[in-house]
Amino acid sequence: MTDTPGFDRHMLEALVCPVTHATLRYDAAAGELISEAAGLAFPIRSGIPIMLVDEARQIRAD
């Protein structure tokens, strides 16, 4: 679901992964912020990143 109207890419400068504190990558097509270090994708809803581990999607098997 790509309901990311108004997401400000400048937010990426301030946001980090809540698990690893690593930088995030914005995936516009999926409407998610990706933490490669943690293997998690955090959804963006109505332009707001949801940085809760319980809301994140795993992008790799550990």
PDB file with one MODEL, atoms N, CA, C and O in Angstrom:
MODEL        1
ATOM      1  N   MET A   1       0.847  -1.172   0.000  1.00  0.00           N
ATOM      2  CA  MET A   1       0.000   0.000   0.000  1.00  0.00           C
ATOM      3  C   MET A   1       0.892   1.234   0.000  1.00  0.00           C
ATOM      4  O   MET A   1       1.794   1.336   0.831  1.00  0.00           O
ATOM      5  N   THR A   2       0.667   2.143  -0.884  1.00  0.00           N
ATOM      6  CA  THR A   2       1.520   3.314  -0.986  1.00  0.00           C
ATOM      7  C   THR A   2       0.739   4.574  -0.650  1.00  0.00           C
ATOM      8  O   THR A   2       0.525   5.423  -1.516  1.00  0.00           O
ATOM      9  N   ASP A   3       0.315   4.700   0.589  1.00  0.00           N
ATOM     10  CA  ASP A   3      -0.404   5.905   1.000  1.00  0.00           C
ATOM     11  C   ASP A   3       0.571   6.871   1.664  1.00  0.00           C
ATOM     12  O   ASP A   3       0.478   7.123   2.865  1.00  0.00           O
ATOM     13  N   THR A   4       1.507   7.412   0.880  1.00  0.00           N
ATOM     14  CA  THR A   4       2.566   8.245   1.441  1.00  0.00           C
ATOM     15  C   THR A   4       2.496   9.692   0.980  1.00  0.00           C
ATOM     16  O   THR A   4       3.537  10.274   0.676  1.00  0.00           O
ATOM     17  N   PRO A   5       1.321  10.296   0.917  1.00  0.00           N
ATOM     18  CA  PRO A   5       1.292  11.684   0.474  1.00  0.00           C
ATOM     19  C   PRO A   5       2.029  12.578   1.458  1.00  0.00           C
ATOM     20  O   PRO A   5       1.883  12.442   2.672  1.00  0.00           O
ATOM     21  N   GLY A   6       2.810  13.480   0.926  1.00  0.00           N
ATOM     22  CA  GLY A   6       3.464  14.459   1.763  1.00  0.00           C
ATOM     23  C   GLY A   6       4.663  13.969   2.553  1.00  0.00           C
ATOM     24  O   GLY A   6       5.114  14.680   3.451  1.00  0.00           O
ATOM     25  N   PHE A   7       5.206  12.783   2.264  1.00  0.00           N
ATOM     26  CA  PHE A   7       6.392  12.338   2.996  1.00  0.00           C
ATOM     27  C   PHE A   7       7.561  13.237   2.639  1.00  0.00           C
ATOM     28  O   PHE A   7       7.883  13.414   1.464  1.00  0.00           O
ATOM     29  N   ASP A   8       8.188  13.796   3.646  1.00  0.00           N
ATOM     30  CA  ASP A   8       9.309  14.713   3.468  1.00  0.00           C
ATOM     31  C   ASP A   8      10.616  13.924   3.530  1.00  0.00           C
ATOM     32  O   ASP A   8      10.997  13.424   4.588  1.00  0.00           O
ATOM     33  N   ARG A   9      11.290  13.817   2.401  1.00  0.00           N
ATOM     34  CA  ARG A   9      12.536  13.042   2.345  1.00  0.00           C
ATOM     35  C   ARG A   9      13.624  13.617   3.251  1.00  0.00           C
ATOM     36  O   ARG A   9      14.573  12.912   3.595  1.00  0.00           O
ATOM     37  N   HIS A  10      13.501  14.867   3.636  1.00  0.00           N
ATOM     38  CA  HIS A  10      14.478  15.457   4.561  1.00  0.00           C
ATOM     39  C   HIS A  10      14.400  14.810   5.939  1.00  0.00           C
ATOM     40  O   HIS A  10      15.339  14.908   6.729  1.00  0.00           O
ATOM     41  N   MET A  11      13.283  14.152   6.225  1.00  0.00           N
ATOM     42  CA  MET A  11      13.148  13.446   7.499  1.00  0.00           C
ATOM     43  C   MET A  11      14.173  12.326   7.612  1.00  0.00           C
ATOM     44  O   MET A  11      14.550  11.943   8.719  1.00  0.00           O
ATOM     45  N   LEU A  12      14.626  11.798   6.482  1.00  0.00           N
ATOM     46  CA  LEU A  12      15.616  10.716   6.498  1.00  0.00           C
ATOM     47  C   LEU A  12      16.914  11.135   7.177  1.00  0.00           C
ATOM     48  O   LEU A  12      17.638  10.294   7.711  1.00  0.00           O
ATOM     49  N   GLU A  13      17.207  12.420   7.158  1.00  0.00           N
ATOM     50  CA  GLU A  13      18.425  12.908   7.806  1.00  0.00           C
ATOM     51  C   GLU A  13      18.348  12.768   9.324  1.00  0.00           C
ATOM     52  O   GLU A  13      19.378  12.641   9.988  1.00  0.00           O
ATOM     53  N   ALA A  14      17.143  12.790   9.874  1.00  0.00           N
ATOM     54  CA  ALA A  14      16.959  12.729  11.328  1.00  0.00           C
ATOM     55  C   ALA A  14      16.563  11.340  11.823  1.00  0.00           C
ATOM     56  O   ALA A  14      16.814  11.000  12.979  1.00  0.00           O
ATOM     57  N   LEU A  15      15.952  10.543  10.962  1.00  0.00           N
ATOM     58  CA  LEU A  15      15.459   9.232  11.387  1.00  0.00           C
ATOM     59  C   LEU A  15      16.533   8.160  11.271  1.00  0.00           C
ATOM     60  O   LEU A  15      17.344   8.168  10.345  1.00  0.00           O
ATOM     61  N   VAL A  16      16.525   7.242  12.222  1.00  0.00           N
ATOM     62  CA  VAL A  16      17.389   6.065  12.182  1.00  0.00           C
ATOM     63  C   VAL A  16      16.557   4.855  12.574  1.00  0.00           C
ATOM     64  O   VAL A  16      15.465   4.990  13.125  1.00  0.00           O
ATOM     65  N   CYS A  17      17.078   3.689  12.289  1.00  0.00           N
ATOM     66  CA  CYS A  17      16.409   2.452  12.667  1.00  0.00           C
ATOM     67  C   CYS A  17      16.313   2.389  14.194  1.00  0.00           C
ATOM     68  O   CYS A  17      17.315   2.601  14.877  1.00  0.00           O
ATOM     69  N   PRO A  18      15.131   2.102  14.740  1.00  0.00           N
ATOM     70  CA  PRO A  18      14.995   2.021  16.193  1.00  0.00           C
ATOM     71  C   PRO A  18      15.687   0.802  16.800  1.00  0.00           C
ATOM     72  O   PRO A  18      15.887   0.747  18.013  1.00  0.00           O
ATOM     73  N   VAL A  19      16.052  -0.164  15.977  1.00  0.00           N
ATOM     74  CA  VAL A  19      16.712  -1.377  16.466  1.00  0.00           C
ATOM     75  C   VAL A  19      18.228  -1.219  16.450  1.00  0.00           C
ATOM     76  O   VAL A  19      18.894  -1.460  17.457  1.00  0.00           O
ATOM     77  N   THR A  20      18.770  -0.811  15.301  1.00  0.00           N
ATOM     78  CA  THR A  20      20.227  -0.774  15.116  1.00  0.00           C
ATOM     79  C   THR A  20      20.819   0.631  15.123  1.00  0.00           C
ATOM     80  O   THR A  20      22.037   0.791  15.211  1.00  0.00           O
ATOM     81  N   HIS A  21      19.978   1.634  15.034  1.00  0.00           N
ATOM     82  CA  HIS A  21      20.395   3.035  14.920  1.00  0.00           C
ATOM     83  C   HIS A  21      21.134   3.312  13.610  1.00  0.00           C
ATOM     84  O   HIS A  21      21.847   4.308  13.496  1.00  0.00           O
ATOM     85  N   ALA A  22      20.963   2.437  12.633  1.00  0.00           N
ATOM     86  CA  ALA A  22      21.565   2.620  11.314  1.00  0.00           C
ATOM     87  C   ALA A  22      20.679   3.543  10.468  1.00  0.00           C
ATOM     88  O   ALA A  22      19.521   3.791  10.803  1.00  0.00           O
ATOM     89  N   THR A  23      21.246   4.042   9.371  1.00  0.00           N
ATOM     90  CA  THR A  23      20.485   4.897   8.467  1.00  0.00           C
ATOM     91  C   THR A  23      19.411   4.081   7.758  1.00  0.00           C
ATOM     92  O   THR A  23      19.469   2.853   7.706  1.00  0.00           O
ATOM     93  N   LEU A  24      18.433   4.792   7.218  1.00  0.00           N
ATOM     94  CA  LEU A  24      17.306   4.172   6.531  1.00  0.00           C
ATOM     95  C   LEU A  24      17.326   4.568   5.059  1.00  0.00           C
ATOM     96  O   LEU A  24      17.881   5.599   4.679  1.00  0.00           O
ATOM     97  N   ARG A  25      16.705   3.721   4.245  1.00  0.00           N
ATOM     98  CA  ARG A  25      16.552   3.994   2.810  1.00  0.00           C
ATOM     99  C   ARG A  25      15.060   4.123   2.528  1.00  0.00           C
ATOM    100  O   ARG A  25      14.264   3.317   3.010  1.00  0.00           O
ATOM    101  N   TYR A  26      14.680   5.131   1.752  1.00  0.00           N
ATOM    102  CA  TYR A  26      13.280   5.350   1.393  1.00  0.00           C
ATOM    103  C   TYR A  26      12.943   4.556   0.140  1.00  0.00           C
ATOM    104  O   TYR A  26      13.590   4.715  -0.895  1.00  0.00           O
ATOM    105  N   ASP A  27      11.933   3.704   0.234  1.00  0.00           N
ATOM    106  CA  ASP A  27      11.427   2.948  -0.912  1.00  0.00           C
ATOM    107  C   ASP A  27      10.087   3.561  -1.290  1.00  0.00           C
ATOM    108  O   ASP A  27       9.056   3.231  -0.705  1.00  0.00           O
ATOM    109  N   ALA A  28      10.108   4.459  -2.274  1.00  0.00           N
ATOM    110  CA  ALA A  28       8.903   5.182  -2.668  1.00  0.00           C
ATOM    111  C   ALA A  28       7.836   4.255  -3.233  1.00  0.00           C
ATOM    112  O   ALA A  28       6.648   4.457  -2.983  1.00  0.00           O
ATOM    113  N   ALA A  29       8.242   3.242  -3.991  1.00  0.00           N
ATOM    114  CA  ALA A  29       7.279   2.330  -4.606  1.00  0.00           C
ATOM    115  C   ALA A  29       6.479   1.562  -3.560  1.00  0.00           C
ATOM    116  O   ALA A  29       5.277   1.352  -3.726  1.00  0.00           O
ATOM    117  N   ALA A  30       7.140   1.144  -2.485  1.00  0.00           N
ATOM    118  CA  ALA A  30       6.470   0.376  -1.433  1.00  0.00           C
ATOM    119  C   ALA A  30       5.919   1.273  -0.332  1.00  0.00           C
ATOM    120  O   ALA A  30       5.104   0.830   0.476  1.00  0.00           O
ATOM    121  N   GLY A  31       6.359   2.533  -0.294  1.00  0.00           N
ATOM    122  CA  GLY A  31       5.926   3.433   0.768  1.00  0.00           C
ATOM    123  C   GLY A  31       6.463   3.010   2.122  1.00  0.00           C
ATOM    124  O   GLY A  31       5.736   2.971   3.114  1.00  0.00           O
ATOM    125  N   GLU A  32       7.764   2.689   2.143  1.00  0.00           N
ATOM    126  CA  GLU A  32       8.389   2.186   3.368  1.00  0.00           C
ATOM    127  C   GLU A  32       9.773   2.797   3.552  1.00  0.00           C
ATOM    128  O   GLU A  32      10.405   3.253   2.600  1.00  0.00           O
ATOM    129  N   LEU A  33      10.222   2.793   4.798  1.00  0.00           N
ATOM    130  CA  LEU A  33      11.609   3.107   5.125  1.00  0.00           C
ATOM    131  C   LEU A  33      12.287   1.790   5.441  1.00  0.00           C
ATOM    132  O   LEU A  33      11.815   1.026   6.283  1.00  0.00           O
ATOM    133  N   ILE A  34      13.390   1.528   4.771  1.00  0.00           N
ATOM    134  CA  ILE A  34      14.067   0.240   4.862  1.00  0.00           C
ATOM    135  C   ILE A  34      15.304   0.349   5.747  1.00  0.00           C
ATOM    136  O   ILE A  34      16.130   1.246   5.577  1.00  0.00           O
ATOM    137  N   SER A  35      15.414  -0.573   6.687  1.00  0.00           N
ATOM    138  CA  SER A  35      16.631  -0.725   7.480  1.00  0.00           C
ATOM    139  C   SER A  35      17.303  -2.006   7.016  1.00  0.00           C
ATOM    140  O   SER A  35      16.899  -3.106   7.394  1.00  0.00           O
ATOM    141  N   GLU A  36      18.336  -1.852   6.191  1.00  0.00           N
ATOM    142  CA  GLU A  36      19.076  -3.020   5.711  1.00  0.00           C
ATOM    143  C   GLU A  36      19.741  -3.735   6.879  1.00  0.00           C
ATOM    144  O   GLU A  36      19.805  -4.964   6.898  1.00  0.00           O
ATOM    145  N   ALA A  37      20.236  -2.979   7.850  1.00  0.00           N
ATOM    146  CA  ALA A  37      20.953  -3.552   8.991  1.00  0.00           C
ATOM    147  C   ALA A  37      20.061  -4.470   9.819  1.00  0.00           C
ATOM    148  O   ALA A  37      20.509  -5.521  10.278  1.00  0.00           O
ATOM    149  N   ALA A  38      18.808  -4.085  10.013  1.00  0.00           N
ATOM    150  CA  ALA A  38      17.886  -4.881  10.826  1.00  0.00           C
ATOM    151  C   ALA A  38      17.042  -5.831   9.983  1.00  0.00           C
ATOM    152  O   ALA A  38      16.409  -6.742  10.516  1.00  0.00           O
ATOM    153  N   GLY A  39      17.032  -5.618   8.666  1.00  0.00           N
ATOM    154  CA  GLY A  39      16.193  -6.442   7.807  1.00  0.00           C
ATOM    155  C   GLY A  39      14.717  -6.146   7.993  1.00  0.00           C
ATOM    156  O   GLY A  39      13.882  -7.049   7.941  1.00  0.00           O
ATOM    157  N   LEU A  40      14.396  -4.866   8.212  1.00  0.00           N
ATOM    158  CA  LEU A  40      13.015  -4.464   8.468  1.00  0.00           C
ATOM    159  C   LEU A  40      12.597  -3.340   7.528  1.00  0.00           C
ATOM    160  O   LEU A  40      13.417  -2.525   7.106  1.00  0.00           O
ATOM    161  N   ALA A  41      11.309  -3.312   7.208  1.00  0.00           N
ATOM    162  CA  ALA A  41      10.715  -2.244   6.417  1.00  0.00           C
ATOM    163  C   ALA A  41       9.619  -1.601   7.256  1.00  0.00           C
ATOM    164  O   ALA A  41       8.660  -2.259   7.659  1.00  0.00           O
ATOM    165  N   PHE A  42       9.777  -0.304   7.514  1.00  0.00           N
ATOM    166  CA  PHE A  42       8.824   0.433   8.331  1.00  0.00           C
ATOM    167  C   PHE A  42       7.837   1.158   7.418  1.00  0.00           C
ATOM    168  O   PHE A  42       8.260   1.880   6.515  1.00  0.00           O
ATOM    169  N   PRO A  43       6.530   0.983   7.635  1.00  0.00           N
ATOM    170  CA  PRO A  43       5.541   1.603   6.752  1.00  0.00           C
ATOM    171  C   PRO A  43       5.462   3.113   6.947  1.00  0.00           C
ATOM    172  O   PRO A  43       5.794   3.645   8.007  1.00  0.00           O
ATOM    173  N   ILE A  44       5.011   3.786   5.891  1.00  0.00           N
ATOM    174  CA  ILE A  44       4.714   5.211   5.962  1.00  0.00           C
ATOM    175  C   ILE A  44       3.224   5.335   5.692  1.00  0.00           C
ATOM    176  O   ILE A  44       2.743   4.905   4.644  1.00  0.00           O
ATOM    177  N   ARG A  45       2.497   5.917   6.627  1.00  0.00           N
ATOM    178  CA  ARG A  45       1.046   6.066   6.499  1.00  0.00           C
ATOM    179  C   ARG A  45       0.682   7.542   6.565  1.00  0.00           C
ATOM    180  O   ARG A  45       1.008   8.234   7.529  1.00  0.00           O
ATOM    181  N   SER A  46       0.007   8.008   5.535  1.00  0.00           N
ATOM    182  CA  SER A  46      -0.400   9.420   5.449  1.00  0.00           C
ATOM    183  C   SER A  46       0.788  10.353   5.645  1.00  0.00           C
ATOM    184  O   SER A  46       0.667  11.405   6.273  1.00  0.00           O
ATOM    185  N   GLY A  47       1.935   9.957   5.103  1.00  0.00           N
ATOM    186  CA  GLY A  47       3.130  10.774   5.177  1.00  0.00           C
ATOM    187  C   GLY A  47       3.910  10.655   6.471  1.00  0.00           C
ATOM    188  O   GLY A  47       4.926  11.329   6.643  1.00  0.00           O
ATOM    189  N   ILE A  48       3.452   9.804   7.393  1.00  0.00           N
ATOM    190  CA  ILE A  48       4.092   9.663   8.702  1.00  0.00           C
ATOM    191  C   ILE A  48       4.768   8.300   8.808  1.00  0.00           C
ATOM    192  O   ILE A  48       4.098   7.273   8.702  1.00  0.00           O
ATOM    193  N   PRO A  49       6.086   8.272   9.016  1.00  0.00           N
ATOM    194  CA  PRO A  49       6.778   6.995   9.207  1.00  0.00           C
ATOM    195  C   PRO A  49       6.352   6.356  10.529  1.00  0.00           C
ATOM    196  O   PRO A  49       6.344   7.014  11.569  1.00  0.00           O
ATOM    197  N   ILE A  50       6.005   5.093  10.481  1.00  0.00           N
ATOM    198  CA  ILE A  50       5.622   4.338  11.673  1.00  0.00           C
ATOM    199  C   ILE A  50       6.850   3.537  12.097  1.00  0.00           C
ATOM    200  O   ILE A  50       7.124   2.468  11.551  1.00  0.00           O
ATOM    201  N   MET A  51       7.578   4.059  13.066  1.00  0.00           N
ATOM    202  CA  MET A  51       8.871   3.496  13.451  1.00  0.00           C
ATOM    203  C   MET A  51       8.752   2.516  14.617  1.00  0.00           C
ATOM    204  O   MET A  51       9.604   2.497  15.506  1.00  0.00           O
ATOM    205  N   LEU A  52       7.718   1.720  14.612  1.00  0.00           N
ATOM    206  CA  LEU A  52       7.493   0.705  15.641  1.00  0.00           C
ATOM    207  C   LEU A  52       7.879  -0.658  15.089  1.00  0.00           C
ATOM    208  O   LEU A  52       7.448  -1.033  13.998  1.00  0.00           O
ATOM    209  N   VAL A  53       8.680  -1.393  15.827  1.00  0.00           N
ATOM    210  CA  VAL A  53       9.126  -2.714  15.381  1.00  0.00           C
ATOM    211  C   VAL A  53       7.931  -3.632  15.147  1.00  0.00           C
ATOM    212  O   VAL A  53       7.942  -4.434  14.213  1.00  0.00           O
ATOM    213  N   ASP A  54       6.907  -3.524  15.981  1.00  0.00           N
ATOM    214  CA  ASP A  54       5.717  -4.364  15.828  1.00  0.00           C
ATOM    215  C   ASP A  54       4.964  -4.085  14.533  1.00  0.00           C
ATOM    216  O   ASP A  54       4.222  -4.946  14.059  1.00  0.00           O
ATOM    217  N   GLU A  55       5.137  -2.914  13.958  1.00  0.00           N
ATOM    218  CA  GLU A  55       4.474  -2.541  12.708  1.00  0.00           C
ATOM    219  C   GLU A  55       5.348  -2.820  11.485  1.00  0.00           C
ATOM    220  O   GLU A  55       4.865  -2.768  10.354  1.00  0.00           O
ATOM    221  N   ALA A  56       6.619  -3.113  11.703  1.00  0.00           N
ATOM    222  CA  ALA A  56       7.559  -3.322  10.601  1.00  0.00           C
ATOM    223  C   ALA A  56       7.368  -4.694   9.960  1.00  0.00           C
ATOM    224  O   ALA A  56       6.877  -5.640  10.576  1.00  0.00           O
ATOM    225  N   ARG A  57       7.779  -4.755   8.693  1.00  0.00           N
ATOM    226  CA  ARG A  57       7.726  -6.001   7.927  1.00  0.00           C
ATOM    227  C   ARG A  57       9.155  -6.513   7.788  1.00  0.00           C
ATOM    228  O   ARG A  57      10.068  -5.748   7.477  1.00  0.00           O
ATOM    229  N   GLN A  58       9.344  -7.819   8.021  1.00  0.00           N
ATOM    230  CA  GLN A  58      10.675  -8.401   7.825  1.00  0.00           C
ATOM    231  C   GLN A  58      10.958  -8.502   6.336  1.00  0.00           C
ATOM    232  O   GLN A  58      10.103  -8.913   5.553  1.00  0.00           O
ATOM    233  N   ILE A  59      12.174  -8.119   5.956  1.00  0.00           N
ATOM    234  CA  ILE A  59      12.548  -8.193   4.544  1.00  0.00           C
ATOM    235  C   ILE A  59      13.580  -9.275   4.283  1.00  0.00           C
ATOM    236  O   ILE A  59      13.980  -9.501   3.141  1.00  0.00           O
ATOM    237  N   ARG A  60      14.006  -9.939   5.339  1.00  0.00           N
ATOM    238  CA  ARG A  60      14.926 -11.078   5.175  1.00  0.00           C
ATOM    239  C   ARG A  60      14.744 -12.018   6.355  1.00  0.00           C
ATOM    240  O   ARG A  60      14.298 -11.621   7.431  1.00  0.00           O
ATOM    241  N   ALA A  61      15.096 -13.256   6.127  1.00  0.00           N
ATOM    242  CA  ALA A  61      15.052 -14.242   7.210  1.00  0.00           C
ATOM    243  C   ALA A  61      16.399 -14.233   7.917  1.00  0.00           C
ATOM    244  O   ALA A  61      17.443 -14.204   7.266  1.00  0.00           O
ATOM    245  N   ASP A  62      16.383 -14.258   9.240  1.00  0.00           N
ATOM    246  CA  ASP A  62      17.645 -14.239  10.000  1.00  0.00           C
ATOM    247  C   ASP A  62      18.238 -15.594  10.127  1.00  0.00           C
ATOM    248  O   ASP A  62      19.296 -15.750  10.736  1.00  0.00           O
TER     249      ASP A  62
ENDMDL
END
